[in-house]
């Protein structure tokens, strides 16, 4: 009789189109294990919003396995030690897992590979880091040529359904509730109910988006419209594979789906960048930015974090983030630009706030986005591209619907006044019940002065 095989789940919490699950099921009875390792160094312990998602995603995976006659074994500790214990308890001879590329994931992989017979499989990306190379064999550092090269290798392989699985007798498991992954903050995470974590929830979100993917190219810039995929947390936690997304969307819309699929390619590029530069989330890729004169501004940071900057589009985005664990990507750029350029606060401070509050906080994507805004990354917007909050707001939320949803104290302002209420006359403000400095803050910084200060700071490092 074949020996038991361990499937080591990480950020790949699904059963379909999962090469490690498929390989283990073909080799023998399966022991399904998730290890919560909270020893990640520095600031990269799993963030609070991700922990909420992880709780519900693990519960969903556990139900899916139970429906097939199995059980998800939950253990807490160092992956190498935990999986060795499971192997001894079950007689398992091999561990199957997907490749992951965060520095701590590589360290975990190395530890498990030293202790056990580890079989690694691809499947977290359209194409694994290092597989798409330039003509001379070099690795890409600019997205557009990377995407063009990646596109030539597409489509990815056909997604595989979940296999039939025989299960080995599982060892004892931790109780998920004992991990205390759910937030305890009294006014946070109540709005997370808009999400349905788990493999079934991921495919439901994909089905909804497939009907609207043709509108994405325009809709992705309109935060007040529900025209983005909302797939990012499902992809981050691996509840759906990039190959499944590609097959469904290209099948539904053909090349009209490419503007969105390009964003899946950006996710690959983030992993490619992190694989080349493991410190990318902590160090600017362009050395001059190590000397950038950031400011220490606790009051400004708190105003930004909780949506009280006095700039409605920024505040709407930060409040959406706090309420739902997610923010529209256009507004992420506006908010990030405001923190780093209007307030001159270190991009890593914002990166870590996003890490803690985003349900889709992927290390590579998060770092790539912040360094893109800062101008310090491998492929970045120039630093002197400073987003004008009012200009962005009037262009992409012209009728103010997004602001009215997330900054309700401004809801009664007319469209012409809602983007910059400090410019409205007293009668307009009074009619809308807005008292600047009381019901809604005045801007914490003047845009023109902030822009001039940012450009002077940038000039000091050039």
C-alpha positions, 0 to 999 in steps of 0.5 A: 500500500502506498505511503501517505503524502502530505499536502502543505497548503500555504497561500494556495487554499484550493483543491482545483488546479492545484498541482501539489494536490494532484501529485499527492493524490496520485501518489497515495492517501493524503494528509492535508496540512496548513501551518501558521508560522508567526515567526516571520521577522520584522514587519511581515507577520500576517496582517490583521485583515489577511488574518480575517480572510485566512480564518474564513478561507481555512474554514471553507477549505476544511468544509471542502475537504470534509465533503470529500471525506477528509480533514484539514490539519491545522498546526502552529509553529515552524513549518519544518518542525511541524511537518516533520511531526506530522510525517512521523505521526502518519508515516508520510514519506513525501510533502507536496507544495507549491512554490512561493517567493516571499523571502520567508516562504523561501526560508520555510521551503528550505527548512522543509526540504532539509527535513523531508522529501519535498516536491515543489510544483508551479501554479501560483502564477501564470509563469514562475519567476525566472521562466520568462527571460529576455533574448540574452537570457537576462531577467526583466526589470521593466513591465511592458517588455516582460508582459510582451514576452509573457504574452507570447507564452500564453495561454497557460495550461488548461486548468485541472479539476480537483482530483479524487482524493483518498485520505490517510488518517489525520493526526490531531489538529488545532482548533481554528478558533483557538488561533484568534485570527479574527480582529478584536477592534470594536469598530473594524472588520464589520464591513468585511462581510462584503467578501466570501472567502474560499474557493467557491466564493472566488469562482462566484466572483469570477463568474460575476466579473466575466460578464463585465470584463469588457468594461474593465479598461474604462471602469478600472479608473472609476471608483464609484462603479463596480467594474473591477474584478474584486479577485485580488484577495482570492488570488492572493490566498490562492483560492483560485489560480491565475490559469483559471482566471485566464481561461474563464475571462479569455473564454468569455471575452477573447482579447477584450479581456486582455486589459484585465489579464495584463493586471494578472501579468503585473502580479507575475511581474511583482513576483519576478521583481521580488525574486530578483530583489528579496529586500524590495519591500524594505529598500528603495531599488534606486540608491539615491532614494535611501537619502530622501528627506522624509518627514516625521509627522504623526498627526499627518499620518493618523489623519491619512490612516483614518480618512481625515486629511480634508481631501475627499477622494483621499479620505474616501479611499482610506475609509473604504480600506478601513471598512472593507479591507480593500481599496479601489486601485485608482484611489490606492495610487492617489492615497499613496501619492498623497502620503509620500509627496504631500506629507513626505512620509516614508513610503514604507510606513504606508506600505506597512499600513496597507499590509495590515489593513488590506485583505489582498496584501501581497508582499510583491504587489504591495511593494511594487505599487508603493515604489512605483508611486515613490519613483524608487522602484525597478519600473516606476512613475517619476517622482515628480508625477505628483497626483493632484487630489482634486484633479483626480477626483473630478476626473474619475469621480465626477458626480461624487458618488464614491465620495458620497458613499465613503464620506457621508458628511459631504453627501449633500454637497453639489457635484461642483463642491464635493471635490474641494469643499474648502472652495465652496461658499458659506451658503453652499456649505450651510445648505449641505450641513457642512461645517469645515473644521467641525463636521469635516476637516480643512485640508491638512496641507495646501496642495501647491505648497506641498508640491513645491516642498516635495519637488525641493526634497526630490531635488536634494537627492538628485 
